[in-house]
Amino acid sequence: MFKVKEKIIDLADGRQIILQTGKLARQADGAVLLKMGKTMLLATVVAAKEAKEDTDFMPLSVEYKEKYASSGRIPGGFLKREARPSDYEVLISRLVDRALRPLFPDDFHAETFVTINLISADTDIIPDALAGLAASAALAVSDIPFNGPISEVRVARIDGRFVINPAASQMEHADLDLIVGATYDNILMVEGEMKEVSEADMLEALKVAHEAIKTHCKAQMEFAEELGKNIKREYDHEVKDEELKKKIWDETYDKCYNAARSSTASKQARESASEAIITEFLSQYTEEDEINEALVKKYFHDVVKEAARRLVLDEKIRLDGRKTDEIRPIECEIDPLPATHGSALFTRGETQSLTTVTLGTKLDEKIIDDVLNQGTEKFTLHYNFPPFSTGEAKPARGVSRREIGHGNLAHRALKNMMPPDEENPYAVRVVSDILESNGSSSMATVCAGTLALMDAGIKLKKPVSGIAMGLITDPKTNQYAILSDILGDEDHLGDMDFKVAGTRDGITATQMDIKVEGLSYEILSKALEQAKKGRMHILDIMSKTISEPRPELKPHAPRIEMLSIPKDMIGALIGPGGKVIQEIQRETGATIVVEEINGRGDVNVFGENKEVITAAVEWIKRIVAVPEVGQVYKGKVKTIVQFGAFVEILPNKDGLLHISEIDWKKIKTVDEVLKEGDEIEVKLIDIDPKSGKLKLSRKVLLPRPPKQEHEHRKTEAQN
């Protein structure tokens, strides 16, 4: 019934990846089951036979989905089923999309859907680095036009050694974590984080990753040939008019070049100049001419793009008049929002980020409940990109994939510079609202995030800045120009978008998308060195605004005090059904979180002011205190009996105050001196070694009467 075909990829470390087709999802244009150990990914691809009318782009949709059943789990929530994609799934979808998209033919515009499902999961095999290989293999065994294959791998440096697709358990020892996507010949995509590594080390990691990818690509080529899938479907998705194209180039190119050359104005001004040129061109036609305006604008877009590229390559002049390595003017401001726990405004040219920092308790930590990852995250960063930031008149509808991706990049850039948990008890949320955007808003978020964290008093290890690098090349003449701090237009018309964030001592995060073939490591090396100079320049400007974190939190910021208590005292602090801890919180107004970590009880006490914290901490200390002989306690009379009274000297710790220890004078009944509820000072005079019972005395704290003093001395002398 099944005509199953398999391809085995033998890896250098002895592991195997198996690609299988012909058994699952046979009605898709292409379907491949990728197996590695117990991990299985099912990738399918389907493309429409024809493109929709007036579509002049590649409508590609990539969806990565993890099934809870793959790891033997049932989803949470009321419905108990997989819901909208998690941030993690969105990020993997973006990684695959960014590697695949550049390799579809420029004139192929049919809707194409790539779906990758994790259907079996080995918890020690990280599936994100395998998703790109699975998707490419599905395209390889289909008839969909695609200039691949590609593959993606994770390269990590663990204990000084580069490892390809390491196990999850190894990653805690890594100081470099990159996912690299590439064809057999060229690197296409890079994303990852590092703990202040050098530019040379990063380049070496890319080379190691590419060698591994070549093995994957070669196997896919052989697999496609074995299946007879080398011939792809024919298509014709574009309306073409070569005569119109030539006319547009002849009549508008010089105008576009001169406009680009003379313009140092704003983004809107450049757009207006471009609009005036195309409007003038269209004015020669009347309604009877039935000109295809969509085609005119498409050809004109190509003219504008080429004019700007030639200006940079031939005259080293950029759209805003800057030199190739020049950074736009920067303005930094801290504390623009006085009611927040920390805030900053970072403006670079026409890109602006207003960033806030909010401090919270362990209860505010982000809860992660993905298929393979569960736990909490103490440091979170969210990035918002409203339409008004680019002057667009449209509503904001939920969080986009782009916002998730850019926020993740900024989060990775900053997280390894956050102080260790023992120095920072707070849950920290950073929010970057982009108010203006013309290129590199994610790197503006990194800079604004650094400033806001230092303004909040968070003890960052080192400040971090970020920069986006661009590239324009001409393969015919071997000309190229590396651009620092690129504009949005330069990102669109260029051949590379290379974002690099780091401290003065090394790179902490990077993201790179390459749109051109044959980019050499020499050019990448030069781009990294130019990026480093740009980062240092930005850090110098930031340091003039704030050079180190504030010594104290803002007066209105909440406070946290951390305590460590014996493990066997956790129950006493919480109390039956949480009665004790709830009473402390109710009476003091503090929030208390207790966790057992490494055989101890970690207690975080969170309050709005010092008085709240002090009251709660003293209460807790009384609960967990160990009674000491000779110590004086302020106790409360709980019960009166014939032979004395039981006094609570510490929470849930009662001692016996015998009637003979109440006063120096002889009393007939306890009621003569004490009543239930009285607060008195007592001294712990003994602890029974067998029973642990406490023996108290009140009279030793009272002045001894003269007669009794004489008798007491006489008795001592006789003894």
C-alpha positions in Angstrom: 0.0 0.0 0.0 2.8 2.4 0.9 5.8 3.1 -1.3 8.1 4.3 1.4 11.5 5.8 0.5 14.1 6.7 3.1 17.3 8.7 3.1 19.8 8.3 6.0 22.1 11.1 6.9 25.1 9.9 8.9 26.4 12.7 11.2 30.0 13.2 12.1 29.3 12.3 15.8 27.8 8.9 15.0 24.1 10.0 15.2 21.7 9.6 12.3 18.9 11.6 10.8 16.4 9.7 8.7 14.2 11.3 6.0 11.1 9.3 5.0 8.4 10.0 2.4 5.6 8.0 0.9 3.7 6.9 4.0 2.3 10.0 5.7 0.3 12.9 4.3 0.5 11.6 0.7 -2.0 14.2 -0.7 0.3 17.1 0.1 2.6 18.3 -2.7 5.5 17.1 -0.6 5.7 15.4 2.8 8.7 14.2 4.8 9.0 12.5 8.2 12.2 13.4 9.8 13.4 11.1 12.6 16.3 11.5 15.0 16.3 9.3 18.0 12.7 9.4 19.4 12.1 12.8 17.9 9.9 12.9 14.8 8.9 16.0 12.7 6.3 15.7 10.0 6.8 18.5 7.4 4.3 19.1 4.5 4.2 21.6 1.8 1.3 22.6 -0.5 1.3 25.3 -3.2 -1.7 26.6 -5.2 -1.5 25.8 -8.9 -2.1 29.5 -9.9 -1.3 32.8 -8.3 -4.1 35.1 -7.2 -4.7 38.1 -9.4 -2.4 41.1 -8.9 -0.1 39.2 -6.6 3.5 40.4 -7.1 5.1 38.8 -4.1 5.8 35.4 -2.6 2.8 34.5 -0.3 4.6 32.0 1.9 3.2 30.8 5.2 5.3 28.7 7.5 3.7 27.1 10.6 5.6 25.1 13.2 3.4 23.3 15.8 4.3 21.1 18.7 1.7 18.5 19.7 1.4 18.0 23.5 0.9 14.2 22.9 4.4 14.1 21.4 5.9 14.3 25.0 3.0 12.5 26.7 1.3 15.6 28.0 -2.2 17.0 28.0 -2.6 20.7 27.2 -3.7 23.0 30.0 -6.7 25.4 29.9 -10.4 24.8 29.9 -10.5 23.2 26.4 -7.5 20.9 26.9 -6.4 21.3 23.3 -3.6 23.0 21.4 -4.5 26.7 21.0 -2.8 29.6 19.3 0.9 29.3 18.6 3.2 29.9 21.6 6.0 32.5 21.2 8.4 29.6 20.9 6.5 28.1 18.0 6.3 31.5 16.3 10.0 32.0 16.7 10.8 28.6 15.1 8.3 29.4 12.2 10.2 32.6 11.6 13.6 30.9 11.6 12.4 28.5 8.9 10.5 31.2 6.9 13.6 33.5 6.8 15.8 30.7 5.3 13.2 29.4 2.8 11.7 32.7 1.5 14.7 34.0 -0.5 15.0 30.8 -2.5 11.7 30.8 -4.2 11.9 32.1 -7.8 11.2 35.9 -7.9 8.3 35.4 -10.3 6.7 32.5 -8.4 3.6 34.0 -6.6 1.4 31.0 -5.8 0.2 30.7 -2.2 2.5 28.2 -0.5 2.0 26.6 2.9 4.7 24.9 4.8 3.6 23.1 8.0 5.9 21.3 10.4 4.5 19.3 13.3 6.4 17.8 16.2 4.6 14.5 16.6 7.1 12.6 18.8 9.6 14.3 21.2 12.7 13.2 22.9 13.2 15.8 25.7 16.9 15.9 25.2 16.8 16.5 21.5 16.0 20.2 20.7 13.7 20.2 17.6 14.0 23.8 16.5 17.3 23.2 14.6 15.7 20.2 12.7 12.6 22.1 11.5 14.4 23.8 8.6 15.8 20.5 7.3 12.4 18.9 7.5 10.7 21.7 5.6 13.4 21.8 2.9 13.2 18.1 2.4 9.4 18.3 1.9 10.1 20.9 -0.8 12.8 18.8 -2.3 10.4 15.8 -2.8 7.7 18.1 -4.3 7.3 19.6 -7.7 7.2 23.2 -6.2 9.8 25.5 -7.7 12.5 26.1 -5.1 16.2 27.0 -5.5 17.3 24.9 -2.5 17.8 22.7 -0.7 18.6 24.3 2.6 19.2 23.1 6.1 19.5 24.6 9.6 21.7 23.6 12.5 22.4 24.8 16.0 26.1 25.4 16.7 27.0 25.9 20.4 30.4 26.3 22.0 30.5 24.1 25.1 33.6 24.0 27.3 35.5 25.7 24.4 34.5 23.2 21.7 32.0 23.8 18.9 29.1 21.2 18.9 26.5 20.8 16.2 22.9 20.2 17.4 23.9 19.5 21.0 21.6 17.8 23.5 19.3 20.0 25.7 21.2 18.9 28.8 24.5 20.3 27.3 23.2 23.8 26.6 23.6 25.1 30.2 27.4 25.0 29.7 27.3 26.9 26.3 28.7 30.4 25.9 27.6 30.6 22.3 24.2 29.4 20.8 23.5 30.1 17.1 21.0 28.7 14.7 22.4 28.9 11.1 20.4 28.4 7.9 22.2 27.9 4.6 22.3 26.3 1.2 25.2 24.1 0.1 27.0 27.3 -1.1 25.7 30.2 0.9 24.7 31.2 4.4 21.2 32.7 4.4 20.2 33.2 8.1 21.7 33.5 11.5 20.1 34.0 14.9 21.4 33.5 18.4 22.9 34.7 21.6 26.3 34.7 23.1 28.1 35.5 26.4 30.3 38.3 25.1 32.2 36.4 22.4 34.5 37.9 19.9 33.8 38.6 16.2 36.4 36.0 15.2 34.8 33.3 17.4 31.4 34.0 15.9 32.8 33.7 12.3 34.4 30.4 13.2 31.1 29.2 14.5 29.4 30.0 11.2 32.0 28.1 9.3 31.6 25.0 11.5 27.8 25.2 11.1 28.0 25.5 7.3 30.1 22.4 6.9 27.5 20.4 8.8 24.7 22.0 6.6 26.5 20.9 3.4 26.1 17.2 4.4 22.3 17.8 4.9 21.9 19.6 1.6 23.8 16.9 -0.3 21.6 14.2 1.1 18.5 16.1 0.0 19.8 16.5 -3.5 20.4 12.7 -3.7 17.0 12.0 -2.2 15.2 14.2 -4.8 17.1 12.6 -7.6 16.3 9.1 -6.4 12.6 10.0 -6.3 12.7 11.7 -9.7 11.8 15.1 -8.3 14.4 17.2 -10.0 11.9 18.5 -12.6 9.6 21.2 -11.1 6.2 22.4 -12.2 5.9 25.0 -14.9 4.2 28.3 -14.0 3.6 31.8 -15.4 2.5 34.1 -12.6 3.5 37.5 -13.9 2.1 39.9 -16.4 5.0 41.4 -18.4 5.4 44.4 -20.7 9.0 44.8 -21.8 8.2 48.0 -23.8 6.6 49.7 -20.8 9.4 48.6 -18.6 12.0 50.1 -20.9 10.0 53.4 -21.2 9.8 53.7 -17.4 13.5 53.1 -17.0 14.4 55.5 -19.7 12.2 58.3 -18.4 12.5 58.0 -14.6 16.0 56.5 -13.8 17.9 59.8 -14.0 15.3 61.6 -12.0 15.3 58.9 -9.3 19.1 59.0 -9.1 19.2 62.8 -8.8 16.5 62.8 -6.2 18.3 60.2 -4.2 21.6 62.1 -4.6 20.3 65.4 -3.5 18.0 64.2 -0.7 19.1 64.4 2.9 15.6 64.9 4.2 13.2 62.8 6.1 11.7 59.5 5.1 8.4 61.2 4.3 10.2 63.8 2.1 11.9 61.0 0.1 8.6 59.2 -0.3 7.0 62.5 -1.5 9.8 63.0 -4.1 9.4 59.5 -5.4 5.7 59.9 -5.6 6.1 63.1 -7.6 8.2 61.3 -10.2 5.8 58.5 -10.8 2.8 60.8 -10.8 4.5 62.9 -13.5 5.2 59.8 -15.5 1.5 58.6 -15.3 0.2 62.1 -16.3 1.1 61.4 -19.9 -1.6 58.8 -20.1 -5.4 59.3 -20.2 -8.1 57.0 -19.1 -8.5 55.7 -22.7 -4.9 54.5 -22.7 -5.8 51.8 -20.1 -2.4 51.8 -18.6 -1.7 49.0 -16.0 -0.8 51.2 -13.0 0.1 48.2 -10.8 2.7 47.1 -13.4 4.0 50.7 -13.7 4.5 50.9 -9.9 6.3 47.6 -9.9 8.7 48.6 -12.6 9.2 52.0 -11.0 10.0 50.3 -7.7 12.8 48.5 -9.4 14.1 51.8 -10.8 14.1 53.5 -7.4 15.9 50.5 -5.9 18.6 50.4 -8.5 19.2 54.2 -8.4 19.7 54.1 -4.7 22.1 51.1 -4.9 24.2 52.7 -7.7 24.4 55.9 -5.7 26.0 54.0 -2.8 28.3 51.8 -4.9 29.5 54.6 -7.3 29.6 57.7 -5.1 29.5 56.2 -1.5 26.5 58.5 -0.8 23.5 57.2 1.2 19.9 58.2 1.0 20.1 60.5 3.9 23.6 61.8 3.0 25.6 59.9 5.5 28.9 58.1 4.9 28.8 54.4 4.8 30.1 54.0 8.4 28.3 57.0 9.9 25.7 56.6 12.7 22.6 58.8 12.8 22.3 61.5 15.5 21.4 59.9 18.9 19.5 61.4 21.8 19.2 59.6 25.1 17.0 60.4 28.1 16.3 58.6 31.3 13.3 58.9 33.6 11.0 60.5 31.1 8.1 58.7 32.9 8.5 59.6 36.6 5.8 57.2 37.9 7.4 54.0 36.4 10.1 52.0 38.2 12.5 52.8 35.4 12.2 54.4 31.9 14.2 55.7 29.0 13.7 57.4 25.6 16.2 56.5 22.9 16.1 58.3 19.6 18.4 57.5 16.7 17.5 59.4 13.5 13.9 58.6 12.8 13.8 55.5 15.0 12.6 56.0 18.6 11.9 53.6 21.5 10.2 54.6 24.7 11.0 51.8 27.1 9.8 51.1 30.7 11.0 48.7 33.4 8.6 47.2 36.0 9.7 45.2 39.1 7.6 42.4 40.5 7.7 39.4 42.7 8.1 35.7 41.9 4.4 35.6 41.4 4.9 38.0 38.4 7.4 35.7 36.7 6.4 34.5 33.2 5.0 31.0 33.3 6.3 28.8 30.5 4.2 25.7 29.6 5.3 24.7 26.2 5.4 21.1 25.1 9.1 20.6 25.9 9.8 23.6 28.1 8.1 24.2 31.5 9.1 26.6 34.2 9.2 30.3 34.9 11.2 33.2 33.4 12.3 36.0 35.7 13.3 38.5 33.0 10.9 39.3 30.1 11.0 41.8 27.3 8.1 42.9 25.1 8.3 44.9 21.9 5.4 46.8 20.5 5.3 48.2 17.0 2.1 50.3 16.5 1.2 51.4 12.9 1.5 55.1 13.7 5.3 54.6 14.2 5.6 54.5 10.4 2.8 56.8 9.6 0.4 54.0 8.6 -3.3 54.6 9.0 -4.5 51.2 10.2 -5.6 49.6 13.4 -3.3 47.6 15.7 -4.6 44.0 15.9 -2.9 41.8 18.4 0.8 40.9 18.6 2.5 40.2 15.3 5.1 37.6 14.6 7.5 40.4 13.8 6.9 41.9 17.3 7.6 38.6 18.9 10.8 38.1 16.9 12.2 41.5 17.5 11.4 41.3 21.2 13.1 38.0 21.4 16.3 39.4 19.8 16.4 42.3 22.3 15.7 39.9 25.2 18.6 37.7 24.2 20.9 40.7 23.9 20.2 41.8 27.4 19.4 38.7 29.4 23.0 37.5 30.0 23.9 40.9 31.4 21.2 40.8 34.0 22.5 40.3 37.6 22.4 36.8 39.1 19.3 35.8 41.1 21.0 36.2 44.4 21.7 39.8 43.6 18.3 40.6 42.0 15.2 39.1 43.7 12.8 40.9 41.4 10.9 39.7 38.4 11.8 42.3 35.7 9.6 43.2 32.8 10.9 45.5 30.0 8.5 47.0 27.5 9.7 48.8 24.4 7.1 50.9 22.6 8.4 52.0 19.2 7.1 55.5 18.6 9.0 56.1 15.3 10.6 53.7 13.0 13.0 54.0 10.1 15.3 51.1 10.5 16.7 49.1 13.4 14.0 49.5 16.0 15.0 46.2 17.6 18.5 47.5 18.2 17.0 50.8 19.6 15.1 48.6 22.0 18.4 47.1 23.2 19.8 50.6 23.8 16.7 51.9 25.5 16.4 48.7 27.5 19.9 49.2 28.9 19.2 52.8 29.8 15.8 52.0 31.5 17.3 49.1 33.5 20.1 51.3 34.8 17.6 54.0 35.6 15.6 51.5 37.6 18.6 50.6 39.7 19.0 47.1 38.2 22.7 46.2 38.5 23.4 45.3 34.9 26.8 43.6 34.6 27.6 45.8 31.6 25.7 48.2 29.3 24.6 46.8 25.9 24.1 48.6 22.6 23.0 47.3 19.2 23.4 48.3 15.6 22.0 47.1 12.3 24.4 46.6 9.4 23.5 46.6 5.7 25.3 45.6 2.5 25.0 46.5 -1.2 26.9 44.5 -3.7 27.4 44.3 -7.5 28.5 40.7 -8.5 29.4 41.9 -12.0 32.0 44.4 -10.8 32.7 42.9 -7.4 31.8 46.3 -5.8 30.3 46.3 -2.4 29.5 48.8 0.4 28.9 47.9 4.1 26.4 50.3 5.7 26.3 51.1 9.4 23.0 51.8 11.1 20.8 51.2 8.1 17.5 53.0 7.3 14.4 51.0 6.6 14.8 51.7 2.9 18.4 50.5 3.0 17.2 47.3 4.6 14.6 46.8 1.8 16.9 47.6 -1.1 20.1 46.1 0.3 21.5 42.5 0.3 21.9 42.0 4.0 20.3 42.9 7.3 22.9 42.1 10.0 21.9 43.1 13.6 24.7 42.9 16.2 24.3 43.7 19.9 26.9 43.5 22.6 29.0 45.1 25.3 32.4 46.7 25.0 33.9 43.2 25.6 31.9 41.1 23.1 28.8 40.1 21.2 25.6 39.1 23.2 23.1 38.6 20.4 22.9 38.6 16.6 20.4 38.2 13.8 21.4 38.1 10.1 19.4 37.7 6.9 21.3 37.5 3.6 19.6 38.1 0.3 22.5 37.6 -2.1 24.5 34.6 -3.1 28.2 34.1 -2.6 28.8 36.4 0.4 32.3 35.8 1.5 33.6 35.5 5.1 35.9 38.4 4.4 32.9 40.7 3.9 31.2 39.3 7.0 34.4 39.9 9.0 34.6 43.5 7.8 30.9 44.0 8.6 31.4 42.7 12.1 34.4 45.0 12.7 32.5 48.0 11.4 29.5 47.0 13.6 31.9 46.9 16.6 33.0 50.4 16.0 29.4 51.5 15.7 28.5 49.8 19.0 31.3 51.5 20.8 30.2 54.9 19.4 26.7 54.3 20.7 27.9 53.1 24.1 30.0 56.3 24.4 26.9 58.4 23.9 24.7 56.3 26.2 27.3 56.6 29.0 27.1 60.4 28.9 23.4 60.0 30.0 24.0 57.3 32.6 27.2 55.5 33.0 26.2 52.9 35.7 23.0 51.7 37.4 21.5 54.0 40.0 22.7 53.0 43.5 19.2 52.6 44.8 15.7 51.8 43.5 13.3 54.6 42.9 11.6 55.7 46.1 8.2 54.5 44.8 9.6 51.1 43.6 8.6 48.1 45.6 11.1 46.4 47.9 12.0 42.8 48.4 13.9 41.2 51.2 15.2 37.6 50.9 15.4 35.2 53.8 16.7 31.6 54.0 15.1 29.3 56.5 15.6 25.6 57.4 13.6 23.2 55.2 11.8 21.8 58.2 10.5 25.3 59.1 8.6 25.8 55.8 5.5 24.1 57.1 5.5 26.2 60.2 5.7 29.4 58.1 2.9 28.3 55.8 0.7 26.8 58.5 -2.2 24.4 58.1 -4.0 25.3 54.8 -1.8 28.4 54.5 -3.3 29.9 57.6 -0.1 31.4 59.0 1.3 32.9 55.9 -2.1 34.3 54.9 -2.4 36.0 58.3 1.1 37.6 58.0 0.2 38.9 54.5 -3.2 40.2 55.7 -1.9 41.9 58.8 1.2 43.5 57.3 0.2 44.0 53.7 3.3 42.2 52.4 3.4 39.5 49.7 5.4 36.4 50.7 6.6 33.7 48.4 8.2 30.5 49.8 10.2 28.0 47.7 12.3 24.9 48.6 15.6 25.2 46.8 18.7 23.1 47.4 17.4 21.8 50.7 16.6 25.2 52.1 13.5 27.4 52.2 13.9 30.6 50.1 11.5 33.3 51.3 10.9 36.5 49.3 9.1 39.2 51.2 7.7 41.9 48.8 6.2 45.2 50.1 5.4 48.7 49.0 7.6 50.3 51.7 10.2 49.5 54.4 7.7 49.4 57.2 5.6 46.7 55.5 8.8 44.6 54.8 10.1 45.1 58.4 6.9 44.0 60.0 6.6 40.9 57.9 10.3 39.9 58.2 10.2 40.2 62.0 7.1 38.0 62.1 8.7 35.4 59.9 11.9 35.5 62.0 9.8 34.8 65.2 8.2 31.8 63.5 11.5 30.2 62.4 13.5 31.3 65.4 15.0 28.5 67.5 14.5 29.1 71.3 17.8 29.7 73.2 18.3 29.3 76.9 19.1 32.6 78.5 17.2 34.7 76.0 14.4 37.1 77.1 11.2 36.9 75.1 8.1 39.0 75.0 5.4 36.3 75.3 1.6 36.1 75.4 -0.3 34.1 78.1 -2.2 31.5 76.3 -3.5 29.2 79.0 -3.7 29.4 82.8 -3.6 26.2 84.9 -3.4 25.5 88.6 0.4 25.1 88.6 1.3 28.0 86.3 0.7 29.4 82.9 1.6 28.5 79.3 3.2 31.4 77.5 3.7 31.6 73.7 7.2 33.1 73.4 7.4 32.5 69.6 4.7 31.6 67.1 3.5 28.1 67.9 6.2 27.7 70.6 4.8 27.6 74.2 6.7 27.3 77.4 5.6 26.6 81.0 5.8 29.5 83.5 5.5 27.6 86.8 3.7 29.4 89.6 6.9 29.5 91.5 8.6 31.4 88.7 6.0 34.1 88.4 7.0 36.4 91.2 9.5 36.5 94.1 6.7 36.7 96.6 4.6 33.6 97.2 1.3 33.6 95.4 -1.7 31.3 96.0 -3.1 31.3 92.5 -1.9 32.4 89.1 -5.0 34.6 88.6 -3.6 36.9 91.2 -0.9 38.1 88.8 -1.8 36.9 85.3 -4.7 36.7 82.9 -5.0 35.0 79.5 -4.0 37.4 76.8 -1.5 39.3 78.9 1.8 40.2 77.3 4.7 39.6 79.6 8.5 39.4 79.4 10.0 36.0 80.3 13.4 34.4 80.3 14.0 30.9 78.9 15.8 29.1 81.8 15.8 25.5 80.5 14.9 23.2 77.7 14.2 19.5 78.7 16.7 17.5 76.6 14.3 14.6 76.2 10.9 16.2 75.6 12.1 19.6 74.3 9.7 21.3 76.7 10.5 24.9 77.6 10.8 26.2 81.1 10.3 29.9 81.6 10.8 32.4 84.4 9.3 35.9 85.0 10.6 36.5 88.4 14.3 36.5 87.4 13.5 39.7 85.4 11.9 41.4 88.4 13.8 43.2 91.2 14.4 40.9 94.1 12.9 42.2 97.5 15.5 43.0 100.2 14.3 40.3 102.7 14.2 37.7 100.0 17.6 38.9 98.8 19.1 38.3 102.4 17.4 34.9 102.6 18.6 34.0 99.2 22.2 34.8 100.1 21.9 32.9 103.4 20.6 29.8 101.6 23.4 30.0 99.1 26.0 30.2 102.0 24.5 27.2 103.7 24.6 25.3 100.5 
